[in-house]
Amino acid sequence: MSQFTLNSIEEAIEDIRRGRVVIVVDDENRENEGDFLTAARNMTPELVNFMAKEGRGLICVPLTEDRCESLTLGMMVGSNTATHETAFTISVDLLGSEHQSRRPGPTRTYFSAESQGRRCTQACRAYRSRH
């Protein structure tokens, strides 16, 4: 295994401020995995595509409880039995997206890099304007 160094939290924050993506790793005794992390304002279709392809996981957006309530986002499960009780809400779609304007009927979820990037940005928009 090759040697690597871990950056400080301050260095990671500065990288994110500069528009970069960092990998955050958790304890090897917990999930022992790494997650791509950046600010919502840094999200682009290319970055969403990279995260989905290389990270092979969910594109998640951390939201406060107040923001989840204002968006009426319910929890994914009623009784969380996961080992670490990670709080996931239901999946979301962006109302008024280009996909909805072309298709009548209920909201549909599309996983395009462009729409995912807009979802990340929009989900955080109200919070950013208040802070």
Biotite code that builds the C-alpha atoms (Angstrom):
import biotite.structure as struc

atoms = struc.array([
    struc.Atom([0.000, 0.000, 0.000], chain_id="A", res_id=1, res_name="MET", atom_name="CA", element="C"),
    struc.Atom([1.350, 3.428, -0.887], chain_id="A", res_id=2, res_name="SER", atom_name="CA", element="C"),
    struc.Atom([1.885, 6.098, 1.727], chain_id="A", res_id=3, res_name="GLN", atom_name="CA", element="C"),
    struc.Atom([-0.437, 9.066, 1.874], chain_id="A", res_id=4, res_name="PHE", atom_name="CA", element="C"),
    struc.Atom([-0.885, 12.032, 4.131], chain_id="A", res_id=5, res_name="THR", atom_name="CA", element="C"),
    struc.Atom([-4.023, 13.477, 5.613], chain_id="A", res_id=6, res_name="LEU", atom_name="CA", element="C"),
    struc.Atom([-4.650, 17.179, 5.402], chain_id="A", res_id=7, res_name="ASN", atom_name="CA", element="C"),
    struc.Atom([-5.901, 19.252, 8.290], chain_id="A", res_id=8, res_name="SER", atom_name="CA", element="C"),
    struc.Atom([-9.537, 20.291, 8.494], chain_id="A", res_id=9, res_name="ILE", atom_name="CA", element="C"),
    struc.Atom([-8.451, 23.878, 7.838], chain_id="A", res_id=10, res_name="GLU", atom_name="CA", element="C"),
    struc.Atom([-6.658, 22.817, 4.638], chain_id="A", res_id=11, res_name="GLU", atom_name="CA", element="C"),
    struc.Atom([-9.719, 20.875, 3.463], chain_id="A", res_id=12, res_name="ALA", atom_name="CA", element="C"),
    struc.Atom([-11.982, 23.864, 4.103], chain_id="A", res_id=13, res_name="ILE", atom_name="CA", element="C"),
    struc.Atom([-9.636, 26.103, 2.134], chain_id="A", res_id=14, res_name="GLU", atom_name="CA", element="C"),
    struc.Atom([-9.587, 23.622, -0.773], chain_id="A", res_id=15, res_name="ASP", atom_name="CA", element="C"),
    struc.Atom([-13.395, 23.557, -0.817], chain_id="A", res_id=16, res_name="ILE", atom_name="CA", element="C"),
    struc.Atom([-13.472, 27.362, -0.690], chain_id="A", res_id=17, res_name="ARG", atom_name="CA", element="C"),
    struc.Atom([-11.240, 27.337, -3.791], chain_id="A", res_id=18, res_name="ARG", atom_name="CA", element="C"),
    struc.Atom([-13.714, 25.106, -5.635], chain_id="A", res_id=19, res_name="GLY", atom_name="CA", element="C"),
    struc.Atom([-11.904, 21.823, -5.141], chain_id="A", res_id=20, res_name="ARG", atom_name="CA", element="C"),
    struc.Atom([-13.232, 18.448, -4.094], chain_id="A", res_id=21, res_name="VAL", atom_name="CA", element="C"),
    struc.Atom([-11.785, 16.689, -1.070], chain_id="A", res_id=22, res_name="VAL", atom_name="CA", element="C"),
    struc.Atom([-12.110, 13.101, 0.054], chain_id="A", res_id=23, res_name="ILE", atom_name="CA", element="C"),
    struc.Atom([-13.232, 12.720, 3.649], chain_id="A", res_id=24, res_name="VAL", atom_name="CA", element="C"),
    struc.Atom([-12.473, 9.354, 5.223], chain_id="A", res_id=25, res_name="VAL", atom_name="CA", element="C"),
    struc.Atom([-14.081, 8.022, 8.330], chain_id="A", res_id=26, res_name="ASP", atom_name="CA", element="C"),
    struc.Atom([-12.618, 5.778, 10.993], chain_id="A", res_id=27, res_name="ASP", atom_name="CA", element="C"),
    struc.Atom([-11.560, 2.321, 9.881], chain_id="A", res_id=28, res_name="GLU", atom_name="CA", element="C"),
    struc.Atom([-13.663, 0.935, 12.741], chain_id="A", res_id=29, res_name="ASN", atom_name="CA", element="C"),
    struc.Atom([-16.794, 2.669, 11.478], chain_id="A", res_id=30, res_name="ARG", atom_name="CA", element="C"),
    struc.Atom([-17.634, 2.386, 7.776], chain_id="A", res_id=31, res_name="GLU", atom_name="CA", element="C"),
    struc.Atom([-13.994, 2.653, 6.656], chain_id="A", res_id=32, res_name="ASN", atom_name="CA", element="C"),
    struc.Atom([-14.851, 4.532, 3.490], chain_id="A", res_id=33, res_name="GLU", atom_name="CA", element="C"),
    struc.Atom([-14.229, 7.847, 1.811], chain_id="A", res_id=34, res_name="GLY", atom_name="CA", element="C"),
    struc.Atom([-16.691, 10.393, 0.494], chain_id="A", res_id=35, res_name="ASP", atom_name="CA", element="C"),
    struc.Atom([-16.215, 13.141, -2.074], chain_id="A", res_id=36, res_name="PHE", atom_name="CA", element="C"),
    struc.Atom([-17.063, 16.486, -0.512], chain_id="A", res_id=37, res_name="LEU", atom_name="CA", element="C"),
    struc.Atom([-17.403, 20.015, -1.861], chain_id="A", res_id=38, res_name="THR", atom_name="CA", element="C"),
    struc.Atom([-19.677, 23.020, -1.500], chain_id="A", res_id=39, res_name="ALA", atom_name="CA", element="C"),
    struc.Atom([-22.974, 23.039, -3.418], chain_id="A", res_id=40, res_name="ALA", atom_name="CA", element="C"),
    struc.Atom([-21.847, 26.154, -5.286], chain_id="A", res_id=41, res_name="ARG", atom_name="CA", element="C"),
    struc.Atom([-18.998, 24.086, -6.783], chain_id="A", res_id=42, res_name="ASN", atom_name="CA", element="C"),
    struc.Atom([-21.328, 21.486, -8.303], chain_id="A", res_id=43, res_name="MET", atom_name="CA", element="C"),
    struc.Atom([-21.268, 21.167, -12.074], chain_id="A", res_id=44, res_name="THR", atom_name="CA", element="C"),
    struc.Atom([-22.639, 18.455, -14.349], chain_id="A", res_id=45, res_name="PRO", atom_name="CA", element="C"),
    struc.Atom([-19.072, 17.247, -14.879], chain_id="A", res_id=46, res_name="GLU", atom_name="CA", element="C"),
    struc.Atom([-18.459, 16.979, -11.134], chain_id="A", res_id=47, res_name="LEU", atom_name="CA", element="C"),
    struc.Atom([-21.730, 15.132, -10.522], chain_id="A", res_id=48, res_name="VAL", atom_name="CA", element="C"),
    struc.Atom([-20.810, 12.726, -13.318], chain_id="A", res_id=49, res_name="ASN", atom_name="CA", element="C"),
    struc.Atom([-17.364, 12.188, -11.792], chain_id="A", res_id=50, res_name="PHE", atom_name="CA", element="C"),
    struc.Atom([-18.812, 11.561, -8.310], chain_id="A", res_id=51, res_name="MET", atom_name="CA", element="C"),
    struc.Atom([-21.421, 9.130, -9.612], chain_id="A", res_id=52, res_name="ALA", atom_name="CA", element="C"),
    struc.Atom([-18.960, 7.266, -11.826], chain_id="A", res_id=53, res_name="LYS", atom_name="CA", element="C"),
    struc.Atom([-15.899, 7.159, -9.585], chain_id="A", res_id=54, res_name="GLU", atom_name="CA", element="C"),
    struc.Atom([-17.588, 7.222, -6.182], chain_id="A", res_id=55, res_name="GLY", atom_name="CA", element="C"),
    struc.Atom([-20.232, 4.689, -7.169], chain_id="A", res_id=56, res_name="ARG", atom_name="CA", element="C"),
    struc.Atom([-22.623, 5.897, -4.510], chain_id="A", res_id=57, res_name="GLY", atom_name="CA", element="C"),
    struc.Atom([-25.359, 8.359, -3.771], chain_id="A", res_id=58, res_name="LEU", atom_name="CA", element="C"),
    struc.Atom([-25.084, 12.082, -4.401], chain_id="A", res_id=59, res_name="ILE", atom_name="CA", element="C"),
    struc.Atom([-26.047, 13.434, -0.985], chain_id="A", res_id=60, res_name="CYS", atom_name="CA", element="C"),
    struc.Atom([-26.725, 16.968, 0.183], chain_id="A", res_id=61, res_name="VAL", atom_name="CA", element="C"),
    struc.Atom([-26.470, 17.716, 3.900], chain_id="A", res_id=62, res_name="PRO", atom_name="CA", element="C"),
    struc.Atom([-29.445, 19.759, 5.047], chain_id="A", res_id=63, res_name="LEU", atom_name="CA", element="C"),
    struc.Atom([-30.495, 21.131, 8.393], chain_id="A", res_id=64, res_name="THR", atom_name="CA", element="C"),
    struc.Atom([-33.631, 19.794, 10.029], chain_id="A", res_id=65, res_name="GLU", atom_name="CA", element="C"),
    struc.Atom([-35.318, 23.158, 9.387], chain_id="A", res_id=66, res_name="ASP", atom_name="CA", element="C"),
    struc.Atom([-34.497, 22.984, 5.667], chain_id="A", res_id=67, res_name="ARG", atom_name="CA", element="C"),
    struc.Atom([-35.819, 19.414, 5.444], chain_id="A", res_id=68, res_name="CYS", atom_name="CA", element="C"),
    struc.Atom([-39.036, 20.549, 7.097], chain_id="A", res_id=69, res_name="GLU", atom_name="CA", element="C"),
    struc.Atom([-39.399, 23.553, 4.765], chain_id="A", res_id=70, res_name="SER", atom_name="CA", element="C"),
    struc.Atom([-39.011, 21.216, 1.778], chain_id="A", res_id=71, res_name="LEU", atom_name="CA", element="C"),
    struc.Atom([-41.344, 18.667, 3.438], chain_id="A", res_id=72, res_name="THR", atom_name="CA", element="C"),
    struc.Atom([-38.735, 15.944, 3.125], chain_id="A", res_id=73, res_name="LEU", atom_name="CA", element="C"),
    struc.Atom([-39.693, 12.902, 5.146], chain_id="A", res_id=74, res_name="GLY", atom_name="CA", element="C"),
    struc.Atom([-37.241, 10.329, 6.380], chain_id="A", res_id=75, res_name="MET", atom_name="CA", element="C"),
    struc.Atom([-36.406, 7.427, 4.068], chain_id="A", res_id=76, res_name="MET", atom_name="CA", element="C"),
    struc.Atom([-37.513, 4.926, 6.706], chain_id="A", res_id=77, res_name="VAL", atom_name="CA", element="C"),
    struc.Atom([-39.803, 5.280, 9.694], chain_id="A", res_id=78, res_name="GLY", atom_name="CA", element="C"),
    struc.Atom([-37.644, 3.182, 12.002], chain_id="A", res_id=79, res_name="SER", atom_name="CA", element="C"),
    struc.Atom([-33.911, 3.530, 11.386], chain_id="A", res_id=80, res_name="ASN", atom_name="CA", element="C"),
    struc.Atom([-32.167, 0.271, 12.232], chain_id="A", res_id=81, res_name="THR", atom_name="CA", element="C"),
    struc.Atom([-28.903, 1.036, 10.420], chain_id="A", res_id=82, res_name="ALA", atom_name="CA", element="C"),
    struc.Atom([-25.803, 0.499, 12.543], chain_id="A", res_id=83, res_name="THR", atom_name="CA", element="C"),
    struc.Atom([-24.857, 4.189, 12.584], chain_id="A", res_id=84, res_name="HIS", atom_name="CA", element="C"),
    struc.Atom([-28.423, 5.509, 12.180], chain_id="A", res_id=85, res_name="GLU", atom_name="CA", element="C"),
    struc.Atom([-27.520, 7.707, 9.213], chain_id="A", res_id=86, res_name="THR", atom_name="CA", element="C"),
    struc.Atom([-30.491, 10.008, 8.642], chain_id="A", res_id=87, res_name="ALA", atom_name="CA", element="C"),
    struc.Atom([-31.475, 9.865, 4.963], chain_id="A", res_id=88, res_name="PHE", atom_name="CA", element="C"),
    struc.Atom([-34.535, 11.659, 3.643], chain_id="A", res_id=89, res_name="THR", atom_name="CA", element="C"),
    struc.Atom([-36.559, 10.575, 0.668], chain_id="A", res_id=90, res_name="ILE", atom_name="CA", element="C"),
    struc.Atom([-34.972, 11.174, -2.731], chain_id="A", res_id=91, res_name="SER", atom_name="CA", element="C"),
    struc.Atom([-35.789, 14.498, -4.325], chain_id="A", res_id=92, res_name="VAL", atom_name="CA", element="C"),
    struc.Atom([-36.354, 15.994, -7.722], chain_id="A", res_id=93, res_name="ASP", atom_name="CA", element="C"),
    struc.Atom([-36.238, 19.643, -8.701], chain_id="A", res_id=94, res_name="LEU", atom_name="CA", element="C"),
    struc.Atom([-39.682, 21.088, -9.378], chain_id="A", res_id=95, res_name="LEU", atom_name="CA", element="C"),
    struc.Atom([-39.836, 23.006, -12.625], chain_id="A", res_id=96, res_name="GLY", atom_name="CA", element="C"),
    struc.Atom([-36.904, 21.122, -14.115], chain_id="A", res_id=97, res_name="SER", atom_name="CA", element="C"),
    struc.Atom([-36.577, 20.817, -17.858], chain_id="A", res_id=98, res_name="GLU", atom_name="CA", element="C"),
    struc.Atom([-37.758, 17.205, -17.671], chain_id="A", res_id=99, res_name="HIS", atom_name="CA", element="C"),
    struc.Atom([-41.002, 18.107, -15.948], chain_id="A", res_id=100, res_name="GLN", atom_name="CA", element="C"),
    struc.Atom([-41.856, 20.877, -18.368], chain_id="A", res_id=101, res_name="SER", atom_name="CA", element="C"),
    struc.Atom([-41.794, 18.374, -21.239], chain_id="A", res_id=102, res_name="ARG", atom_name="CA", element="C"),
    struc.Atom([-43.769, 15.627, -19.530], chain_id="A", res_id=103, res_name="ARG", atom_name="CA", element="C"),
    struc.Atom([-47.242, 15.946, -18.057], chain_id="A", res_id=104, res_name="PRO", atom_name="CA", element="C"),
    struc.Atom([-48.191, 14.113, -14.891], chain_id="A", res_id=105, res_name="GLY", atom_name="CA", element="C"),
    struc.Atom([-46.441, 13.496, -11.590], chain_id="A", res_id=106, res_name="PRO", atom_name="CA", element="C"),
    struc.Atom([-42.859, 14.423, -10.821], chain_id="A", res_id=107, res_name="THR", atom_name="CA", element="C"),
    struc.Atom([-40.366, 11.951, -12.207], chain_id="A", res_id=108, res_name="ARG", atom_name="CA", element="C"),
    struc.Atom([-36.799, 11.536, -11.034], chain_id="A", res_id=109, res_name="THR", atom_name="CA", element="C"),
    struc.Atom([-34.082, 11.760, -13.668], chain_id="A", res_id=110, res_name="TYR", atom_name="CA", element="C"),
    struc.Atom([-30.447, 11.150, -12.908], chain_id="A", res_id=111, res_name="PHE", atom_name="CA", element="C"),
    struc.Atom([-28.680, 13.403, -15.335], chain_id="A", res_id=112, res_name="SER", atom_name="CA", element="C"),
    struc.Atom([-25.518, 15.097, -14.176], chain_id="A", res_id=113, res_name="ALA", atom_name="CA", element="C"),
    struc.Atom([-26.976, 18.487, -15.030], chain_id="A", res_id=114, res_name="GLU", atom_name="CA", element="C"),
    struc.Atom([-30.208, 17.991, -13.083], chain_id="A", res_id=115, res_name="SER", atom_name="CA", element="C"),
    struc.Atom([-28.364, 16.498, -10.095], chain_id="A", res_id=116, res_name="GLN", atom_name="CA", element="C"),
    struc.Atom([-26.064, 19.524, -9.940], chain_id="A", res_id=117, res_name="GLY", atom_name="CA", element="C"),
    struc.Atom([-29.051, 21.878, -9.961], chain_id="A", res_id=118, res_name="ARG", atom_name="CA", element="C"),
    struc.Atom([-30.742, 19.850, -7.212], chain_id="A", res_id=119, res_name="ARG", atom_name="CA", element="C"),
    struc.Atom([-27.692, 20.203, -4.963], chain_id="A", res_id=120, res_name="CYS", atom_name="CA", element="C"),
    struc.Atom([-27.507, 23.934, -5.528], chain_id="A", res_id=121, res_name="THR", atom_name="CA", element="C"),
    struc.Atom([-31.242, 24.557, -5.122], chain_id="A", res_id=122, res_name="GLN", atom_name="CA", element="C"),
    struc.Atom([-31.548, 22.454, -1.969], chain_id="A", res_id=123, res_name="ALA", atom_name="CA", element="C"),
    struc.Atom([-28.961, 24.662, -0.281], chain_id="A", res_id=124, res_name="CYS", atom_name="CA", element="C"),
    struc.Atom([-30.081, 28.000, -1.785], chain_id="A", res_id=125, res_name="ARG", atom_name="CA", element="C"),
    struc.Atom([-32.436, 29.181, 0.999], chain_id="A", res_id=126, res_name="ALA", atom_name="CA", element="C"),
    struc.Atom([-29.892, 28.318, 3.686], chain_id="A", res_id=127, res_name="TYR", atom_name="CA", element="C"),
    struc.Atom([-27.119, 30.230, 1.897], chain_id="A", res_id=128, res_name="ARG", atom_name="CA", element="C"),
    struc.Atom([-29.254, 33.348, 1.569], chain_id="A", res_id=129, res_name="SER", atom_name="CA", element="C"),
    struc.Atom([-29.866, 33.459, 5.326], chain_id="A", res_id=130, res_name="ARG", atom_name="CA", element="C"),
    struc.Atom([-26.242, 32.850, 6.422], chain_id="A", res_id=131, res_name="HIS", atom_name="CA", element="C"),
])
